[in-house]
Amino acid sequence: MKILYHHRIRSKDGQYVHISEMVAALRRLGHEVVMVGPSGFGAAAFGAGGGGWIKNLPKAIYETLEFAYNFLAFARLLAAWWRHRPDAVYERYNLFLLAGAWFKRLSGLPFVVEVNAPLSEERERHSGGLALGSLARWGERVTWRSADHVVSVTGVLAQYVRAGGVPDHRIVIMPNGIDPERYEHLPDTAEAKRDLGLGAGVVLGFTGFVRSWHGLDRVIQWIANAPAARGARLLIVGDGPAVPELTTQARMMGVTDRVTFAGLVTPEKVAHYAAAFDIALQPAVTAYASPLKIIEYMAAGCAIVAPDMPNIRELLDDGQTAVLFDPENPRALALAIEKLIGDAALRRRLGQGAREAMTRRRLTWDGNAERTVALFGRAQPAKAEHAPAGRRDGKVAP
């Protein structure tokens, strides 16, 4: 099968990782994937954001430019259609991105849209609001409804898609995944700690983009003040806007020797750092996310501490694969950590249970790629309403 992968990502961050891993998995299955997106995709250094100066424009102008990008994106899709004769289109949903829906109407090709967040609500609440909110919400609904199938990373997020007018039979819940080969020959925890120069004490670990709402400041405060934290160390693997503040906090509280900032690490190396975690942390999470770090923790066989929330319970079971804590209780995170620090046997049991659950549920990119190809097979190609001359059934005529 030949698949057009349509997106609007220029940054080289977690979104880039998701796209790259999914594309690699589709190609391992023997499918040809043609990328259709901004020309700068993948060119920046890992961890670099996209958008540059344009993000500093007034919101109304910035959002108008986002919408205007559809005309360039649509032209790129048309060019790819003529050149490659694809069988299907896979799109990573983005705000104001309607080109894929337009192309679906023209070409009639099977069209699957992947949704990772309700971006109109997310930007409205967490990114300073929207100037063109009505247009953003309308475009979101149009894109979702145009798809043959909408892939939602959690059941919680699927409720947003359902509220957008997509019927249940076209919604598929598919969590994020990992590449299991990276986790097959890891050193044991003690060896991994030695390799990283972390000492023999209990290591609390966190991976990913570091934001203030993740709550790592509470963990640093606990390390500095709790008697149970003696000998424990926090290892933060990743970068982000909260790192300078956390670095200052660790210095002010006198625990710089017990808080290690590993900095930005490529996806290929994350597993080797996670192998050093005695306890893997997800101190906070948005209500609809499928945190990639949790699946990485599961694959590494870590004992996990995470908030007891519906989207997290889609991945983890309290007492079986993790210790889940009440996110409304300000002491609950510390109590969950202390429970695991004092019980090495429980850490081993939860870590083993987490890895077995990941394997059993096949939370892998290859598994996701197989399920996605099956969705293309279930989608019935529609008759193109305005197929260009020389086309039959949505393909270039021989």
Phi, psi and omega in degrees: 000144177250123188240129169274124176257108185257134180204174177227044185255130173244339182287156177245077186224212180299325177297318178299317179300314181300312181297312183298318181292319180292318179297316179299321180293318177298320180290326176297331177283356177098007180270151176267128181243127178249119182279132177231106183188190180303143185295336182275003183300126176083355184277334182285166174292151181299132182099349181284141177273167179250172175101318177056219185297335186298334181289347180271358178289159172306146187305316183298320180290315180301315182290327175297319177294323175301314180294319181298333179302335181305325184290322174292317180297319180296319177297321178295321177295318178299316180297318179294325178297312180296319188280321192251348181052060185288162177260339185198165179232131175243129183234135169272113185300139173218160185292138181068011183264103183248354187300322179296320178295318176299316182295322177301315181297324181283313190272330185076007182288150173306136190226115178245130180247128178262127181243123180254345180194153172280085196295329178295316178291320181298315180289325179297319186271324192242354184232032174086008176088176181237137173279326182246053186300318181297318178295319180297314181292322177297313180298323177301311181296319181299314181297312181298316183289336180285340185284145171293322175217141173251121178268117179251136186283344175216161174293327177298314179295327178300333177295324176295316180296318178298317179294337177280001175102011179269126181290155185304322186291349177254004179255129180235128179267122184218101179297165174297173184219185176222169172264105187296337181299330180290347184247009186277330186231049180279150173292159174290170188300316181298317180294319179298321177297317179297317181301327183263001178067039186262354182082185187262354182289172179293131180253123171265133185233151176218136176236151173117186180290129190259112177246160183297325183288351177294338174082021179290341174298326178293325180291318178297319178297320178296316179300322183285330191244334188278131176303325181292347184272359182302126179087350180278154181224145175254127177245114180255116183252103182143179180226175180157174186294340182273350185298314179302318180295319179292322177298316178297318179299315180298320179293315182295329182266002175073031182235028180298334178282353182239005176234116183249126175257106183284342182079191184291132181232135178295153181306327181294336184260351183302319183301323183289329174285317181298332179297339180273355183280126166280323179225124180259135190249136165230080188296331180206160182201151173291156192290343186244359189282157167246089189296120178300324182300325181295320180291326174296317178299317180299315182296327180279356179073035181274151166281125191250139170245126184209158179290145179278091182227154184306317181291328177288324178292346172291339181251324191235151176241126180299129179083349180250314181234356183192168165255115179261139183238157180286113183291346179274347181265115185296342180264352190293323179298312180298319180296322179295317178297315181295327176300318182281325180300324183273005185217088181295325180296320178295321177300315180296318182294316180294321179297317178295318179297322180295316180295319179296322179294320178299316180292315182298319182274355180051060178276068185230158177295324178297318177298317178296321179296318179297317179295324180293316178299323177297325178296320176300321180294329180281338180283132179268119179304129179276158176287126181296132184280329183223052183297134179299156178303142180088007180248147172223131177055037175080008179234161177291132179289141179292000000 
